[in-house]
């Protein structure tokens, strides 16, 4: 873009000559144009004269121009052809003016709608008017480009924004369709970027995003598009690819560029990213399906531990459709009251006395039958439906305890599983207190079970929830103990009343040496911390015998009872005293037999 050259103070500024491309079927022999641009006093511009589209295309390849002048009549088809040609090569860099002898308001407005910057009546032009019009068009285009940059580019990183990315993706797919080449779409999420903002502040986070953007730019070709489409989400459109074999090197290159620490304001920030990749036309025939499938691959990369990349697999699509079907049906299940609570007893490992019962949700689906929780809980958590479902479970469990006691049935505390999603909800404690009050329940009759990993990941105000539960009188159990990660110092401080040993360790008892050692260690840890240990998944007398021997306090599993509907559980509870002695005697017998063999 031509501008007045800077000059020292006190000296006159010197205009820089404009470089123009002019297309006219008469070329430089056009009498009026020759006079305007070549005659005396026409030293304000250097003109590249072209007589045809072919000559114009060659000129566009070889040089850059400050403005484009087209001379064919507005009704001449070559005018629209040349307008399209120049616009495709311009990338929003220079204005386009049409000089026509058949100027009318209607034709001029139509040309302006097609992207022409200005339409000038050739019969009314003189040299000064033309020069002024070209300079005005250049300045106007500069302002338009600045506004366009605000609309199409991310102000923080300078990368294409989502709007620009969407347009570029459409253009890339259309071009690939014509040429028979492939296009790869990479979606990149920075792993745990929230921690950067939380630990170092948002200004540092912004600097990190700018550094990531620069690294991605350097790793990509000039023909590729790098975009920021969300807070810490980036997209890369890689064009002119031959096939799937070209994807993996690009994915590795993009992942590797995040490995080196980013230095920001004296801080060393370490990052990683998760990548999902989809290839056109192999993984999608249009922009929407390609974007959706790249997102599915990204989701898979996150689920598999992050810091990696995954290519789209059709299996992911079938899983996504199943996920959507379950989500749809969960909404209906809440509305149609399709959930039921089943109860499984938790017993004293030595006496067989029923200490409590765990409430387990089951979904009575109209077509699928009884749906176990591991089929739908993940969908409920990711969608937020776990909040109303979890509230329903707590209320239903409390109401069932109240009903049993009114009928002379089971009089034991009930344990309810809760999700980290529920705890992170700001009103969790209010919801719990309201439920207990409405059901007129003693808080000590309710136990809440949360997984080890979920509990350890609570931070901020959420980390205070376990203590709030204890203050309220509700007991807290650590579920699936041994399958996550725990700081023993942190575990010692937690107000946990039970450690529930996961069934994956119990299933290998008593023969599995590793399972035996690990289970023995966890029971010993619980006893040392004066926390009751509960073994889940007990299915055989020998398993019970081993657990009794190592000092496990409570047990739960199919050996005693499967999860039962409320009325069947009440019947089992009434019959259990007559069966308990025999179950424990069998366990003791098997234990003695195992010890003799050893």
C-alpha positions as CSV (number, residue, x, y, z in Angstrom):
1,X,0.0,0.0,0.0
2,X,1.5,3.3,-1.1
3,X,2.0,6.1,1.5
4,X,3.8,9.4,1.7
5,X,7.4,8.7,2.6
6,X,8.6,10.0,5.9
7,X,11.0,13.0,5.6
8,X,13.1,15.0,8.0
9,X,11.5,18.0,9.7
10,X,11.6,21.1,7.5
11,X,11.8,19.1,4.2
12,X,9.0,18.5,1.8
13,X,7.5,15.0,1.8
14,X,7.9,13.1,-1.5
15,X,5.0,11.0,-2.8
16,X,5.8,7.4,-3.6
17,X,4.6,6.3,-7.0
18,X,1.7,3.9,-7.0
19,X,2.0,0.6,-8.8
20,X,-1.2,-0.1,-10.8
21,X,-2.5,-2.9,-12.9
22,X,-4.8,-1.9,-15.6
23,X,-6.8,-4.3,-17.8
24,X,-8.2,-3.0,-21.0
25,X,-8.8,-4.8,-24.3
26,X,-7.1,-1.9,-26.0
27,X,-4.1,-1.9,-23.7
28,X,-2.0,1.2,-23.7
29,X,-3.5,2.2,-27.1
30,X,-6.7,3.2,-25.4
31,X,-6.6,7.0,-26.2
32,X,-8.3,8.3,-23.1
33,X,-6.5,6.0,-20.7
34,X,-3.2,6.6,-22.3
35,X,-3.7,10.3,-21.8
36,X,-4.8,9.9,-18.2
37,X,-2.0,7.6,-17.2
38,X,0.9,8.3,-19.6
39,X,0.6,11.9,-20.6
40,X,2.4,14.9,-19.1
41,X,1.8,15.1,-15.4
42,X,0.9,11.4,-15.0
43,X,4.0,10.7,-13.0
44,X,2.0,9.7,-9.9
45,X,1.7,6.0,-11.0
46,X,3.5,3.2,-12.8
47,X,1.1,1.2,-14.8
48,X,1.2,-2.4,-15.9
49,X,-1.0,-2.7,-19.0
50,X,-2.8,-6.0,-19.7
51,X,-5.1,-6.8,-22.6
52,X,-6.6,-10.1,-21.4
53,X,-7.3,-12.3,-18.4
54,X,-4.2,-14.4,-19.2
55,X,-1.9,-11.4,-19.1
56,X,-3.5,-10.2,-15.9
57,X,-3.0,-13.6,-14.3
58,X,0.6,-13.6,-15.2
59,X,1.1,-10.1,-13.8
60,X,-0.6,-11.1,-10.5
61,X,1.8,-14.0,-10.1
62,X,4.9,-11.9,-10.9
63,X,4.1,-8.7,-9.0
64,X,2.1,-6.8,-6.3
65,X,0.0,-3.8,-6.9
66,X,-1.4,-0.9,-5.0
67,X,-4.7,-0.8,-7.0
68,X,-6.4,-2.6,-9.9
69,X,-8.1,-0.7,-12.7
70,X,-10.5,-2.5,-15.0
71,X,-11.7,-1.0,-18.3
72,X,-14.1,-3.4,-19.9
73,X,-17.8,-2.2,-19.8
74,X,-19.8,-3.3,-16.8
75,X,-22.1,-5.4,-19.0
76,X,-19.1,-7.2,-20.6
77,X,-18.8,-10.7,-19.1
78,X,-15.1,-10.3,-18.9
79,X,-15.6,-7.6,-16.2
80,X,-17.2,-10.1,-13.8
81,X,-14.6,-12.6,-14.7
82,X,-11.7,-10.3,-14.0
83,X,-13.3,-9.0,-10.7
84,X,-13.5,-12.6,-9.5
85,X,-9.9,-13.3,-10.6
86,X,-8.4,-10.3,-8.8
87,X,-10.5,-10.9,-5.7
88,X,-9.2,-14.4,-5.4
89,X,-5.6,-13.3,-5.6
90,X,-5.9,-10.2,-3.5
91,X,-6.5,-11.6,0.0
92,X,-8.0,-8.2,0.9
93,X,-4.9,-6.2,0.0
94,X,-5.7,-3.7,-2.8
95,X,-8.8,-1.9,-4.0
96,X,-10.5,-2.6,-7.3
97,X,-11.8,0.3,-9.5
98,X,-13.8,-0.1,-12.8
99,X,-13.4,2.7,-15.4
100,X,-16.4,2.4,-17.7
101,X,-18.0,4.4,-20.6
102,X,-21.5,3.0,-19.9
103,X,-21.8,4.1,-16.3
104,X,-25.3,4.0,-14.7
105,X,-26.5,4.0,-11.1
106,X,-28.0,0.5,-11.3
107,X,-24.9,-1.1,-12.9
108,X,-22.6,0.7,-10.5
109,X,-24.5,-0.5,-7.5
110,X,-24.4,-4.1,-8.8
111,X,-20.7,-3.9,-9.3
112,X,-20.2,-2.5,-5.7
113,X,-22.2,-5.4,-4.3
114,X,-19.9,-7.8,-6.2
115,X,-16.9,-6.4,-4.4
116,X,-15.7,-3.6,-6.6
117,X,-14.3,-0.7,-4.6
118,X,-15.4,2.1,-6.9
119,X,-17.0,2.6,-10.3
120,X,-15.9,5.7,-12.3
121,X,-17.5,7.2,-15.4
122,X,-14.7,7.3,-17.9
123,X,-16.3,10.1,-19.9
124,X,-16.2,12.4,-16.8
125,X,-12.6,11.6,-15.7
126,X,-9.6,13.8,-15.8
127,X,-6.1,13.1,-14.5
128,X,-6.6,14.8,-11.1
129,X,-10.0,13.2,-10.5
130,X,-8.6,9.7,-11.3
131,X,-5.5,10.2,-9.1
132,X,-7.7,11.4,-6.2
133,X,-10.2,8.5,-6.7
134,X,-7.4,5.9,-6.6
135,X,-5.8,7.4,-3.5
136,X,-9.2,7.6,-1.8
137,X,-9.9,4.0,-2.8
138,X,-6.6,2.8,-1.3
139,X,-7.2,4.6,2.0
140,X,-10.8,3.3,2.2
141,X,-9.5,-0.3,1.5
142,X,-7.0,0.1,4.3
143,X,-9.8,1.1,6.7
144,X,-12.0,-1.8,5.5
145,X,-9.1,-4.3,5.9
146,X,-8.5,-3.1,9.4
147,X,-12.2,-3.6,10.3
148,X,-12.2,-6.9,8.5
149,X,-9.2,-8.0,10.6
150,X,-11.2,-7.2,13.7
151,X,-14.0,-9.4,12.4
152,X,-11.9,-12.3,11.1
153,X,-8.8,-12.5,13.3
154,X,-8.3,-13.1,17.0
155,X,-7.2,-9.9,18.7
156,X,-5.0,-11.7,21.3
157,X,-3.0,-14.0,19.0
158,X,-3.5,-12.6,15.5
159,X,-4.6,-16.0,14.3
160,X,-7.8,-16.6,12.3
161,X,-10.9,-16.6,14.6
162,X,-13.7,-19.0,14.4
163,X,-15.6,-17.1,11.7
164,X,-12.5,-17.0,9.5
165,X,-11.7,-20.6,10.3
166,X,-15.2,-21.7,9.2
167,X,-14.9,-19.8,5.9
168,X,-11.3,-21.2,5.2
169,X,-12.4,-24.7,5.9
170,X,-15.3,-24.4,3.4
171,X,-12.9,-23.0,0.8
172,X,-10.3,-25.7,1.5
173,X,-12.8,-28.5,1.1
174,X,-14.1,-27.0,-2.1
175,X,-10.6,-26.7,-3.6
176,X,-9.7,-30.3,-2.5
177,X,-12.9,-31.5,-4.2
178,X,-11.8,-29.9,-7.4
179,X,-8.2,-31.1,-7.2
180,X,-8.7,-34.6,-5.7
181,X,-6.4,-33.8,-2.8
182,X,-7.0,-34.3,0.9
183,X,-7.4,-31.8,3.8
184,X,-6.6,-32.6,7.4
185,X,-8.3,-30.8,10.3
186,X,-6.5,-30.8,13.6
187,X,-8.2,-29.7,16.8
188,X,-5.8,-28.9,19.6
189,X,-6.8,-28.3,23.3
190,X,-4.2,-27.2,25.8
191,X,-4.2,-29.6,28.7
192,X,-5.1,-28.1,32.1
193,X,-4.6,-24.5,30.9
194,X,-6.9,-23.4,33.6
195,X,-4.1,-24.1,36.1
196,X,-1.9,-21.6,34.3
197,X,-4.5,-18.8,34.8
198,X,-5.1,-19.9,38.4
199,X,-1.5,-20.1,39.4
200,X,0.1,-17.3,37.4
201,X,-2.8,-15.0,36.5
202,X,-4.6,-14.1,33.3
203,X,-2.0,-11.8,31.9
204,X,0.5,-14.6,32.0
205,X,-2.1,-16.9,30.5
206,X,-2.5,-14.5,27.6
207,X,1.2,-14.4,27.0
208,X,1.3,-18.2,27.0
209,X,-1.5,-18.3,24.4
210,X,0.4,-15.9,22.2
211,X,3.5,-18.0,22.5
212,X,1.6,-21.1,21.6
213,X,0.1,-19.3,18.6
214,X,3.6,-18.3,17.4
215,X,4.9,-21.9,17.8
216,X,2.0,-23.3,15.8
217,X,2.5,-20.7,13.0
218,X,6.2,-21.7,12.7
219,X,5.3,-25.4,12.5
220,X,2.7,-24.9,9.8
221,X,3.1,-24.2,6.1
222,X,2.1,-20.8,4.6
223,X,-0.8,-22.6,2.8
224,X,-2.2,-23.9,6.1
225,X,-4.6,-22.1,8.3
226,X,-4.0,-21.8,12.1
227,X,-6.9,-20.5,14.1
228,X,-7.9,-19.9,17.7
229,X,-11.5,-21.0,18.0
230,X,-11.9,-20.9,21.8
231,X,-10.2,-19.9,25.0
232,X,-7.4,-22.5,24.8
233,X,-8.6,-24.3,21.7
234,X,-6.8,-24.1,18.4
235,X,-7.5,-25.5,14.9
236,X,-5.2,-26.2,12.0
237,X,-6.3,-26.8,8.4
238,X,-3.6,-28.5,6.5
239,X,-4.3,-28.6,2.7
240,X,-2.8,-30.2,-0.4
241,X,-2.2,-33.6,1.3
242,X,-1.9,-36.8,-0.5
243,X,-3.5,-39.2,2.0
244,X,-3.6,-40.5,5.6
245,X,0.1,-41.2,5.7
246,X,0.8,-37.5,5.8
247,X,-1.2,-36.9,9.0
248,X,0.9,-38.5,11.7
249,X,4.1,-36.5,11.0
250,X,2.1,-33.3,11.2
251,X,0.4,-34.4,14.4
252,X,3.7,-35.2,16.0
253,X,5.2,-31.9,14.9
254,X,2.3,-30.0,16.4
255,X,2.5,-32.0,19.7
256,X,6.2,-31.6,20.0
257,X,6.1,-27.8,19.6
258,X,4.5,-27.6,23.0
259,X,7.1,-29.7,24.8
260,X,9.6,-26.9,25.5
261,X,8.8,-24.7,28.5
262,X,7.4,-21.2,27.8
263,X,9.3,-18.4,29.6
264,X,6.8,-15.7,30.7
265,X,7.7,-12.9,33.1
266,X,10.3,-15.0,34.9
267,X,8.1,-18.0,35.1
268,X,8.7,-21.3,33.2
269,X,5.3,-22.7,32.1
270,X,5.2,-26.3,30.9
271,X,2.3,-27.3,28.7
272,X,1.0,-30.2,26.7
273,X,-1.8,-30.6,24.3
274,X,-4.4,-33.1,23.1
275,X,-5.0,-33.4,19.4
276,X,-7.9,-34.8,17.4
277,X,-7.5,-35.3,13.7
278,X,-10.0,-35.9,10.8
279,X,-9.2,-36.2,7.1
280,X,-11.3,-35.1,4.2
281,X,-12.8,-36.9,2.4
282,X,-12.0,-40.1,4.3
283,X,-13.6,-38.9,7.6
284,X,-16.2,-36.5,6.4
285,X,-17.6,-35.1,3.1
286,X,-18.5,-31.7,4.5
287,X,-17.2,-29.1,7.0
288,X,-19.7,-30.0,9.8
289,X,-19.0,-33.8,9.7
290,X,-15.3,-33.2,9.5
291,X,-15.3,-30.9,12.5
292,X,-17.6,-33.2,14.5
293,X,-15.3,-36.2,13.8
294,X,-12.1,-34.3,14.7
295,X,-13.8,-33.3,17.9
296,X,-14.6,-36.9,18.7
297,X,-11.0,-37.8,18.1
298,X,-10.0,-35.0,20.4
299,X,-12.3,-36.3,23.1
300,X,-10.8,-39.7,22.7
301,X,-7.2,-38.3,23.2
302,X,-8.3,-36.6,26.4
303,X,-9.9,-39.8,27.7
304,X,-6.7,-41.7,27.1
305,X,-4.6,-39.5,29.3
306,X,-4.1,-36.3,27.2
307,X,-0.7,-35.2,25.9
308,X,-1.3,-37.3,22.8
309,X,-3.1,-37.3,19.5
310,X,-5.8,-39.5,18.1
311,X,-7.1,-40.0,14.5
312,X,-10.8,-40.3,13.9
313,X,-12.1,-43.9,13.9
314,X,-15.6,-44.7,12.8
315,X,-16.1,-46.6,16.1
316,X,-15.9,-43.2,17.8
317,X,-18.9,-42.1,15.7
318,X,-21.0,-45.1,16.8
319,X,-20.1,-44.3,20.4
320,X,-21.1,-40.7,20.0
321,X,-24.4,-41.7,18.5
322,X,-25.0,-44.2,21.4
323,X,-24.0,-41.4,23.8
324,X,-26.5,-39.1,22.3
325,X,-29.2,-41.8,22.4
326,X,-28.6,-42.4,26.1
327,X,-28.6,-38.7,26.8
328,X,-31.9,-38.3,25.0
329,X,-33.4,-41.2,26.9
330,X,-32.0,-39.9,30.3
331,X,-34.1,-36.8,29.9
332,X,-37.2,-38.9,29.3
333,X,-36.2,-41.2,32.2
334,X,-36.3,-38.3,34.6
335,X,-39.6,-37.1,33.3
336,X,-41.2,-40.6,33.3
337,X,-39.8,-41.7,36.7
338,X,-37.9,-44.7,35.2
339,X,-35.2,-44.8,37.9
340,X,-35.3,-47.3,40.8
341,X,-33.1,-47.8,43.9
342,X,-31.7,-51.3,44.7
343,X,-30.1,-52.0,48.0
344,X,-27.1,-54.2,48.9
345,X,-26.2,-55.0,52.5
346,X,-22.9,-54.1,54.1
347,X,-22.1,-56.5,57.0
348,X,-19.8,-57.0,59.9
349,X,-17.1,-59.3,58.6
350,X,-17.1,-61.5,61.7
351,X,-20.7,-61.5,63.1
352,X,-22.6,-60.9,59.9
353,X,-24.6,-58.1,61.5
354,X,-26.0,-55.7,58.9
355,X,-24.3,-52.4,59.4
356,X,-25.7,-50.5,56.5
357,X,-27.0,-50.8,53.0
358,X,-25.7,-49.2,49.8
359,X,-28.4,-47.6,47.5
360,X,-27.6,-48.4,43.9
361,X,-29.5,-46.8,41.0
362,X,-31.0,-48.8,38.3
363,X,-32.7,-47.5,35.1
364,X,-35.8,-49.4,34.0
365,X,-35.8,-48.5,30.4
366,X,-38.9,-49.2,28.3
367,X,-36.9,-50.8,25.5
368,X,-33.5,-51.7,26.9
369,X,-34.8,-53.3,30.1
370,X,-32.8,-52.8,33.3
371,X,-29.8,-50.6,32.5
372,X,-26.8,-50.7,35.0
373,X,-25.2,-47.5,36.1
374,X,-21.9,-48.0,34.4
375,X,-23.8,-47.6,31.1
376,X,-25.2,-44.2,31.8
377,X,-23.5,-42.5,34.7
378,X,-20.6,-41.1,32.6
379,X,-23.2,-39.6,30.1
380,X,-25.1,-38.1,33.1
381,X,-21.9,-36.6,34.5
382,X,-20.7,-35.1,31.2
383,X,-24.1,-33.6,30.5
384,X,-24.9,-32.3,33.9
385,X,-27.9,-34.6,34.3
386,X,-26.1,-36.1,37.3
387,X,-27.3,-33.2,39.3
388,X,-31.0,-33.9,39.2
389,X,-30.4,-37.6,39.1
390,X,-28.1,-37.4,42.2
391,X,-30.7,-35.3,44.0
392,X,-33.4,-37.8,43.2
393,X,-31.2,-40.7,44.6
394,X,-30.6,-38.9,47.9
395,X,-34.2,-38.0,48.4
396,X,-35.4,-41.5,47.3
397,X,-32.9,-43.2,49.7
398,X,-34.0,-41.0,52.6
399,X,-37.7,-41.6,51.9
400,X,-37.1,-45.3,51.7
401,X,-35.3,-45.4,55.1
402,X,-38.3,-43.5,56.6
403,X,-40.8,-45.9,55.0
404,X,-38.9,-49.0,56.3
405,X,-38.9,-47.7,59.8
406,X,-42.6,-46.9,59.7
407,X,-43.3,-50.5,58.6
408,X,-40.9,-52.1,61.1
409,X,-38.4,-52.9,58.3
410,X,-34.6,-52.5,58.0
411,X,-33.3,-49.9,60.5
412,X,-29.8,-49.3,59.1
413,X,-28.0,-46.3,57.6
414,X,-28.0,-46.1,53.9
415,X,-25.0,-45.2,51.7
416,X,-25.5,-43.1,48.6
417,X,-22.9,-42.6,45.8
418,X,-22.2,-39.0,44.9
419,X,-20.3,-37.6,42.0
420,X,-17.5,-34.9,42.0
421,X,-19.8,-33.0,39.6
422,X,-22.4,-32.8,42.4
423,X,-19.9,-31.7,45.0
424,X,-18.5,-28.9,42.7
425,X,-22.0,-27.5,42.5
426,X,-22.2,-24.5,44.8
427,X,-25.5,-25.5,46.4
428,X,-24.6,-29.2,47.1
429,X,-24.7,-28.7,50.9
430,X,-27.9,-26.7,50.8
431,X,-29.5,-29.5,48.7
432,X,-28.4,-32.2,51.1
433,X,-29.6,-30.3,54.2
434,X,-33.0,-29.6,52.6
435,X,-33.4,-33.3,51.7
436,X,-32.6,-34.4,55.2
437,X,-35.0,-31.8,56.7
438,X,-37.8,-32.7,54.3
439,X,-37.5,-36.4,55.0
440,X,-37.1,-35.8,58.8
441,X,-33.9,-37.9,58.7
442,X,-31.1,-38.0,61.2
443,X,-27.9,-37.0,59.3
444,X,-26.0,-39.9,60.9
445,X,-28.3,-42.3,59.1
446,X,-26.9,-41.2,55.7
447,X,-23.5,-42.2,54.3
448,X,-22.1,-40.6,51.2
449,X,-19.6,-42.5,49.0
450,X,-17.2,-40.6,46.7
451,X,-14.4,-42.1,44.7
452,X,-10.8,-41.7,45.8
453,X,-9.8,-39.7,42.7
454,X,-12.8,-37.4,42.8
455,X,-12.2,-36.6,46.4
456,X,-8.5,-35.8,45.9
457,X,-9.3,-33.5,42.9
458,X,-11.5,-31.2,45.0
459,X,-9.9,-27.8,45.4
460,X,-10.8,-24.3,46.6
461,X,-14.1,-24.1,48.5
462,X,-15.0,-27.6,47.3
463,X,-12.2,-29.1,49.4
464,X,-14.1,-27.9,52.5
465,X,-17.1,-30.0,51.6
466,X,-15.9,-33.2,53.5
467,X,-15.5,-31.2,56.7
468,X,-18.9,-29.6,56.2
469,X,-20.4,-33.1,55.8
470,X,-18.8,-34.1,59.1
471,X,-20.1,-31.0,60.8
472,X,-23.6,-31.8,59.6
473,X,-23.3,-35.3,60.9
474,X,-23.2,-37.1,57.6
475,X,-20.6,-39.9,57.3
476,X,-18.2,-40.0,54.3
477,X,-16.8,-43.1,52.7
478,X,-13.9,-43.3,50.2
479,X,-15.1,-45.6,47.4
480,X,-13.0,-47.8,45.0
481,X,-10.0,-47.3,47.3
482,X,-6.7,-48.4,45.7
483,X,-7.7,-47.7,42.1
484,X,-6.9,-43.9,42.3
485,X,-4.2,-41.9,43.9
486,X,-4.0,-40.6,47.5
487,X,-1.6,-38.6,49.5
488,X,-1.4,-40.5,52.8
489,X,-0.8,-37.3,54.7
490,X,-4.0,-35.9,53.1
491,X,-5.9,-39.1,53.8
492,X,-5.0,-38.8,57.4
493,X,-6.6,-35.3,57.6
494,X,-9.7,-36.2,55.7
495,X,-12.9,-36.9,57.9
496,X,-13.4,-40.3,56.2
497,X,-15.2,-43.0,58.2
498,X,-14.8,-45.9,55.7
499,X,-12.3,-47.1,53.1
500,X,-14.0,-49.3,50.5
501,X,-11.6,-51.7,48.9
502,X,-12.3,-52.1,45.2
503,X,-13.7,-55.4,44.0
504,X,-10.8,-55.7,41.5
505,X,-8.5,-56.6,44.4
506,X,-11.0,-58.8,46.2
507,X,-11.7,-60.9,43.1
508,X,-8.2,-62.3,43.2
509,X,-8.4,-63.4,46.8
510,X,-7.1,-65.5,48.4
511,X,-4.8,-67.0,45.7
512,X,-3.5,-64.0,44.0
513,X,-0.3,-63.0,45.7
514,X,-0.3,-59.4,44.5
515,X,-4.0,-58.9,45.4
516,X,-3.5,-60.5,48.8
517,X,-0.5,-58.3,49.6
518,X,-2.3,-55.1,48.4
519,X,-5.5,-55.9,50.2
520,X,-3.6,-56.8,53.4
521,X,-1.8,-53.5,53.2
522,X,-4.9,-51.4,52.6
523,X,-6.7,-53.1,55.6
524,X,-3.6,-52.4,57.7
525,X,-3.6,-48.8,56.7
526,X,-7.3,-48.4,57.6
527,X,-6.8,-50.0,60.9
528,X,-3.7,-47.8,61.6
529,X,-5.8,-44.7,60.8
530,X,-8.8,-46.0,62.7
531,X,-10.9,-46.0,59.6
532,X,-13.3,-48.9,58.9
533,X,-12.3,-51.0,55.9
534,X,-15.1,-52.4,53.7
535,X,-14.3,-55.1,51.1
536,X,-16.5,-54.9,48.0
537,X,-17.3,-57.8,45.6
538,X,-17.1,-60.7,48.1
539,X,-18.4,-63.7,46.3
540,X,-16.9,-66.8,47.9
541,X,-16.4,-68.2,51.4
542,X,-12.7,-68.3,50.9
543,X,-12.6,-64.6,50.1
544,X,-14.6,-63.8,53.3
545,X,-12.3,-66.1,55.3
546,X,-9.2,-64.3,54.1
547,X,-10.7,-60.9,54.8
548,X,-11.6,-62.0,58.3
549,X,-8.1,-63.2,58.9
550,X,-6.4,-59.9,57.9
551,X,-8.8,-57.9,60.1
552,X,-11.1,-56.3,57.5
553,X,-14.0,-54.9,59.4
554,X,-17.0,-55.0,56.9
555,X,-17.9,-56.8,53.7
556,X,-20.3,-56.5,50.8
557,X,-21.0,-58.7,47.8
558,X,-23.1,-61.4,46.1
559,X,-22.0,-64.0,48.6
560,X,-24.4,-62.4,51.0
561,X,-26.9,-60.8,48.6
562,X,-27.1,-59.1,45.2
563,X,-28.6,-55.6,45.0
564,X,-32.3,-56.0,45.6
565,X,-35.4,-53.7,45.1
566,X,-36.6,-52.1,48.4
567,X,-39.3,-54.6,49.2
568,X,-37.1,-57.7,48.4
569,X,-34.3,-56.2,50.5
570,X,-36.7,-55.8,53.4
571,X,-37.6,-59.5,53.1
572,X,-33.9,-60.5,52.9
573,X,-33.2,-58.4,56.0
574,X,-35.9,-60.3,58.0
575,X,-34.6,-63.7,56.9
576,X,-30.9,-62.9,57.2
577,X,-30.4,-63.6,61.0
578,X,-31.3,-67.2,60.4
579,X,-28.8,-67.4,57.5
580,X,-25.9,-65.3,59.0
581,X,-24.5,-67.9,61.3
582,X,-24.3,-70.6,58.6
583,X,-22.6,-68.2,56.2
584,X,-20.0,-67.2,58.7
585,X,-19.4,-70.8,59.8
586,X,-18.8,-71.8,56.2
587,X,-16.3,-69.0,55.9
588,X,-14.5,-70.0,59.0
589,X,-14.4,-73.6,57.9
590,X,-12.9,-72.7,54.5
591,X,-10.4,-70.5,56.2
592,X,-9.3,-73.3,58.6
593,X,-9.1,-75.7,55.6
594,X,-6.9,-73.2,53.6
595,X,-4.6,-72.7,56.6
596,X,-4.1,-76.5,57.0
597,X,-3.3,-76.9,53.3
598,X,-0.8,-74.0,53.5
